[in-house]
Amino acid sequence: MPESGNDTPPSLVTVRPEREIATLQRVPYFVGISKATAGASGLSMHLVVVPPGGHGEPHVHCGYETGIYVLEGRVETRYGPGLRESVINEAGDFLFIPPGVPHQPFNLSDTAPAKAIVARNDPGEVERVVPYDPAHDA
């Protein structure tokens, strides 16, 4: 059994997100695993919902990797300098975003939300997100 730093053995934690939180990306997040909710020390995992026809704001994740698993819908992610590159992902796809890569997600449906699980190697639920202006690299 791993050491927990005291005599109490570590325990499992169930998190049922009941409300969305606002993020700098301006898409609804439902916080799952984080330092605050589960005592995680190197991981966070959330549910993100991009509304029909919606999109997140252009941004960069500083200093941590992001893994995304698309549950529902089709999402175009524009990325790189000036957001000139593009990839489309759909339900069942995984997407890896390295630290420091500017990106912006777009839900390709005007009628259904896109949903994805987002995991990061940063336990803070208050993300280290930096807004990105694509005109800066145009």
ZIKA-V334239 format. One record per residue. N is the residue number from 1. RES is the residue in one small letter. OMEGA is omega as a letter, one per 40 degrees, with the letter a starting at -180 (999 if undefined). NEAR is the number of other ideal C-beta (glycine too) atoms within 12 Angstrom. D_FIRST is the distance of its C-alpha to the first C-alpha in whole Angstrom. Layout:
{{N RES OMEGA NEAR D_FIRST} {N RES OMEGA NEAR D_FIRST}}
This chain:
{{1 m i 8 0} {2 p i 8 4} {3 e i 9 7} {4 s i 12 9} {5 g i 10 12} {6 n a 7 13} {7 d a 8 12} {8 t i 10 11} {9 p i 11 8} {10 p a 16 9} {11 s i 11 11} {12 l a 9 13} {13 v i 17 17} {14 t i 10 20} {15 v i 22 23} {16 r a 13 26} {17 p a 24 29} {18 e a 11 32} {19 r i 11 34} {20 e i 19 35} {21 i i 25 35} {22 a i 17 37} {23 t i 27 37} {24 l i 22 39} {25 q i 32 39} {26 r i 23 41} {27 v a 33 39} {28 p i 26 37} {29 y i 32 33} {30 f a 28 31} {31 v i 32 28} {32 g a 29 25} {33 i i 32 21} {34 s i 30 22} {35 k a 22 21} {36 a a 20 23} {37 t a 24 22} {38 a a 25 19} {39 g a 20 17} {40 a a 25 17} {41 s a 18 17} {42 g a 18 19} {43 l i 26 20} {44 s i 36 23} {45 m a 32 24} {46 h i 40 27} {47 l i 32 30} {48 v i 42 33} {49 v i 32 37} {50 v a 39 40} {51 p i 24 43} {52 p a 21 46} {53 g a 16 48} {54 g i 28 45} {55 h i 26 44} {56 g i 39 41} {57 e i 26 43} {58 p a 31 43} {59 h i 32 40} {60 v i 33 38} {61 h a 36 34} {62 c i 23 33} {63 g i 17 31} {64 y i 26 28} {65 e i 22 28} {66 t i 38 29} {67 g a 24 28} {68 i i 34 30} {69 y a 24 30} {70 v i 32 34} {71 l a 25 34} {72 e i 25 37} {73 g i 31 41} {74 r a 28 42} {75 v i 42 41} {76 e i 28 43} {77 t i 36 41} {78 r a 27 44} {79 y i 34 42} {80 g i 23 43} {81 p a 20 46} {82 g a 19 48} {83 l a 30 46} {84 r i 15 48} {85 e a 19 46} {86 s i 18 45} {87 v i 26 42} {88 i i 22 42} {89 n a 30 39} {90 e a 25 39} {91 a a 20 37} {92 g i 15 34} {93 d i 23 34} {94 f i 19 32} {95 l i 29 33} {96 f i 22 32} {97 i i 33 33} {98 p i 20 32} {99 p i 20 33} {100 g i 21 36} {101 v i 28 38} {102 p a 34 40} {103 h i 39 40} {104 q i 36 42} {105 p i 41 41} {106 f i 31 44} {107 n a 33 44} {108 l i 27 46} {109 s i 23 47} {110 d a 15 49} {111 t a 13 49} {112 a i 21 45} {113 p i 26 42} {114 a a 39 39} {115 k a 31 36} {116 a i 38 33} {117 i a 29 29} {118 v i 44 28} {119 a a 29 25} {120 r i 36 25} {121 n i 24 23} {122 d a 29 24} {123 p a 26 22} {124 g i 25 25} {125 e i 29 27} {126 v a 18 30} {127 e i 31 31} {128 r a 22 32} {129 v i 34 35} {130 v i 22 39} {131 p a 20 42} {132 y i 28 44} {133 d a 17 47} {134 p i 22 48} {135 a i 12 52} {136 h a 14 50} {137 d a 17 50} {138 a 999 11 53}}
